[in-house]
């Protein structure tokens, strides 16, 4: 599916006699009218990559106990990812922390009651259809904090090129419209530049926290569609 829209068009110069030649602000030799058109091309694609953050949070009376418990549970989480077929290159540690927990009572000195350890990895899933099943397996293996997913395209180049073509087609049609309205025709393209690239993921971000590793998350991920867009500025000479 392709959707395109022209954002703006600006006449940057007035007509000059054919016998004369004018220089525009960018050094082009003009014998007519310069027209600048900004147009956007959009295409939609179904995302094929999902990224989540999955981790383990543990609490214990001592720092060493919190770290030890966290390490054991995190090892089972990583093993579950490997069994699910997630490659090492798609697993990256994103956060490790250890913080004291205090009890606060009015007019008393805060009392240290425990230490809280957290270990989190960023995981990239290349099979979105199995993401929900893998999330459930992670929770069953001890993951008690999951954030995500964010969905994207693994290789957006083809979609971007299609959006570029659509933007050029719209810019050309818009230039022809302005030329006809002015009683002129498009003589040539002076320049083309990209004004911006956009990716708009459609599904919303999901955050899941599970208190007990035995609880079932029963997750399902719907990939939806993602809009990929390109904005171009195209300059024409009209005569």
C-alpha positions as CSV (number, residue, x, y, z in Angstrom):
1,X,0.0,0.0,0.0
2,X,1.4,3.4,-0.9
3,X,0.2,6.8,0.3
4,X,1.7,10.1,-0.7
5,X,1.1,13.7,0.2
6,X,2.6,17.0,-1.0
7,X,3.4,19.2,1.9
8,X,4.2,22.6,0.3
9,X,5.2,24.3,-2.9
10,X,6.9,27.6,-3.2
11,X,7.6,29.8,-6.2
12,X,11.1,31.1,-5.5
13,X,11.7,33.2,-8.6
14,X,9.7,35.1,-11.3
15,X,9.9,34.7,-15.0
16,X,12.6,36.5,-16.9
17,X,12.9,37.1,-20.6
18,X,14.2,34.1,-22.6
19,X,17.0,36.2,-23.9
20,X,18.3,36.8,-20.4
21,X,19.8,34.3,-17.9
22,X,19.5,34.7,-14.2
23,X,21.4,33.0,-11.4
24,X,19.4,31.6,-8.5
25,X,20.6,31.4,-4.9
26,X,22.3,28.1,-5.5
27,X,24.2,29.0,-8.6
28,X,21.8,27.5,-11.2
29,X,21.4,29.3,-14.5
30,X,17.7,30.1,-14.9
31,X,15.9,31.2,-18.1
32,X,12.5,30.9,-16.5
33,X,10.8,30.3,-13.1
34,X,12.2,28.3,-10.3
35,X,9.7,26.1,-8.4
36,X,10.5,24.3,-5.1
37,X,8.2,21.4,-4.1
38,X,8.3,19.4,-0.8
39,X,6.6,16.0,-1.1
40,X,6.3,13.0,1.1
41,X,6.1,9.3,0.0
42,X,4.8,6.7,2.5
43,X,4.6,2.9,2.4
44,X,3.4,0.5,5.0
45,X,5.1,-2.8,6.0
46,X,4.5,-5.5,8.6
47,X,7.3,-5.3,11.1
48,X,9.6,-8.4,11.2
49,X,11.7,-7.7,14.2
50,X,10.7,-7.3,17.8
51,X,12.9,-6.0,20.7
52,X,12.1,-6.4,24.4
53,X,14.0,-5.9,27.7
54,X,13.7,-8.9,30.0
55,X,15.3,-9.2,33.4
56,X,15.3,-10.5,36.9
57,X,14.8,-8.4,40.1
58,X,15.7,-10.1,43.4
59,X,15.8,-9.0,47.0
60,X,17.8,-10.4,49.9
61,X,19.1,-9.4,53.4
62,X,22.6,-9.0,52.1
63,X,24.1,-7.6,48.9
64,X,26.0,-10.9,48.1
65,X,22.8,-12.9,48.6
66,X,20.8,-10.6,46.3
67,X,23.5,-10.9,43.6
68,X,23.8,-14.7,44.0
69,X,20.0,-15.2,43.7
70,X,19.8,-12.8,40.8
71,X,22.7,-14.6,39.0
72,X,21.0,-18.0,39.3
73,X,17.7,-16.9,38.1
74,X,19.2,-14.9,35.2
75,X,21.2,-17.9,34.1
76,X,17.9,-19.8,33.7
77,X,16.5,-16.9,31.7
78,X,19.4,-16.9,29.3
79,X,19.2,-20.7,29.0
80,X,15.5,-20.3,28.0
81,X,16.4,-17.7,25.3
82,X,19.0,-20.1,23.9
83,X,16.5,-23.0,23.9
84,X,14.1,-20.7,22.0
85,X,16.7,-20.3,19.3
86,X,17.8,-16.7,20.1
87,X,21.3,-16.2,18.8
88,X,24.1,-14.7,21.0
89,X,24.2,-11.6,18.7
90,X,20.5,-10.9,19.5
91,X,21.1,-10.8,23.3
92,X,22.8,-7.8,24.9
93,X,23.1,-6.9,28.6
94,X,21.3,-3.5,29.0
95,X,21.3,-2.9,32.8
96,X,22.9,-4.3,36.0
97,X,22.2,-2.7,39.4
98,X,22.3,-3.2,43.1
99,X,20.6,-0.9,45.5
100,X,19.9,-0.9,49.3
101,X,16.3,-0.9,50.5
102,X,15.4,1.2,53.6
103,X,12.5,1.3,55.9
104,X,11.5,4.8,56.8
105,X,9.7,5.6,60.1
106,X,8.9,9.2,61.1
107,X,11.5,10.7,63.4
108,X,13.8,7.7,63.2
109,X,16.9,6.9,61.3
110,X,16.2,4.9,58.1
111,X,16.8,1.2,58.6
112,X,18.5,-1.0,56.0
113,X,16.2,-3.9,55.4
114,X,17.4,-5.6,52.2
115,X,19.3,-5.2,49.0
116,X,17.7,-5.2,45.6
117,X,19.6,-6.6,42.6
118,X,18.5,-6.2,39.0
119,X,19.9,-7.7,35.7
120,X,18.3,-6.9,32.4
121,X,19.0,-8.0,28.8
122,X,17.8,-6.5,25.5
123,X,16.6,-9.3,23.3
124,X,15.9,-9.1,19.5
125,X,13.3,-11.6,18.1
126,X,13.4,-12.2,14.4
127,X,10.2,-14.4,14.5
128,X,7.5,-12.1,15.9
129,X,4.9,-14.9,15.7
130,X,6.8,-16.8,18.5
131,X,7.5,-13.7,20.6
132,X,4.5,-14.2,22.9
133,X,5.4,-17.9,23.5
134,X,9.0,-17.0,24.3
135,X,7.8,-14.3,26.7
136,X,5.7,-16.8,28.6
137,X,8.7,-19.2,28.8
138,X,10.9,-16.4,30.2
139,X,8.4,-15.7,32.9
140,X,8.2,-19.4,33.8
141,X,12.0,-19.5,34.0
142,X,12.3,-16.6,36.5
143,X,12.0,-13.3,34.5
144,X,9.9,-11.0,36.5
145,X,10.3,-7.7,34.6
146,X,9.6,-7.4,30.9
147,X,9.4,-4.2,28.9
148,X,8.4,-3.9,25.3
149,X,8.0,-4.8,22.6
150,X,9.3,-2.3,20.1
151,X,8.7,-3.4,16.5
152,X,10.7,-2.5,13.5
153,X,11.9,-3.6,10.0
154,X,15.1,-5.6,9.9
155,X,16.0,-4.3,6.4
156,X,14.0,-1.2,5.6
157,X,16.0,-0.2,2.5
158,X,13.5,-1.6,-0.1
159,X,10.6,0.2,1.7
160,X,12.6,3.4,1.8
161,X,13.4,3.2,-1.9
162,X,9.7,2.7,-2.7
163,X,8.8,5.7,-0.5
164,X,11.4,7.8,-2.4
165,X,9.9,6.8,-5.7
166,X,6.5,7.7,-4.5
167,X,7.7,11.1,-3.3
168,X,9.4,11.9,-6.6
169,X,6.2,10.9,-8.5
170,X,4.1,13.2,-6.3
171,X,6.6,16.0,-6.6
172,X,6.6,15.7,-10.4
173,X,2.8,15.7,-10.6
174,X,2.6,18.7,-8.3
175,X,5.2,20.6,-10.4
176,X,3.1,19.8,-13.6
177,X,0.0,21.2,-11.8
178,X,1.8,24.5,-10.9
179,X,3.3,24.8,-14.4
180,X,-0.1,24.4,-16.1
181,X,-1.7,26.9,-13.7
182,X,1.0,29.4,-14.7
183,X,0.7,28.6,-18.4
184,X,4.2,27.1,-18.5
185,X,5.8,23.6,-18.6
186,X,8.5,21.9,-16.5
187,X,11.8,22.3,-18.3
188,X,14.1,20.3,-16.0
189,X,14.9,19.2,-12.4
190,X,17.4,21.5,-10.7
191,X,18.0,19.5,-7.5
192,X,16.6,16.8,-5.2
193,X,17.3,16.5,-1.5
194,X,16.0,14.4,1.3
195,X,14.3,16.4,4.0
196,X,13.6,13.6,6.4
197,X,13.1,9.9,7.0
198,X,10.3,8.6,9.2
199,X,9.4,5.3,10.9
200,X,6.1,5.1,12.7
201,X,5.5,1.9,14.6
202,X,1.8,1.2,14.9
203,X,1.6,-1.1,18.0
204,X,1.9,0.6,21.4
205,X,4.6,-0.2,24.0
206,X,3.7,-2.9,26.5
207,X,5.2,-3.2,30.0
208,X,4.7,-6.4,32.0
209,X,5.8,-7.0,35.6
210,X,5.3,-10.4,37.3
211,X,5.7,-10.8,41.0
212,X,6.0,-14.6,41.0
213,X,8.0,-16.6,38.4
214,X,5.2,-19.2,38.5
215,X,2.6,-16.8,37.2
216,X,1.6,-17.1,33.6
217,X,2.0,-14.1,31.3
218,X,-0.1,-15.5,28.5
219,X,1.2,-13.0,26.1
220,X,0.4,-12.4,22.4
221,X,2.1,-9.9,20.1
222,X,0.3,-8.4,17.2
223,X,2.7,-6.9,14.7
224,X,0.3,-4.5,13.0
225,X,1.8,-2.2,10.3
226,X,4.6,0.3,10.3
227,X,4.6,3.4,8.2
228,X,7.9,4.3,6.5
229,X,8.1,7.7,4.9
230,X,10.5,9.9,3.0
231,X,10.3,13.7,2.5
232,X,12.0,15.2,-0.5
233,X,12.6,18.8,-1.6
234,X,12.7,19.0,-5.4
235,X,13.5,22.1,-7.4
236,X,12.3,22.6,-11.0
237,X,12.7,25.1,-13.7
238,X,9.6,26.2,-15.5
239,X,9.4,27.8,-18.9
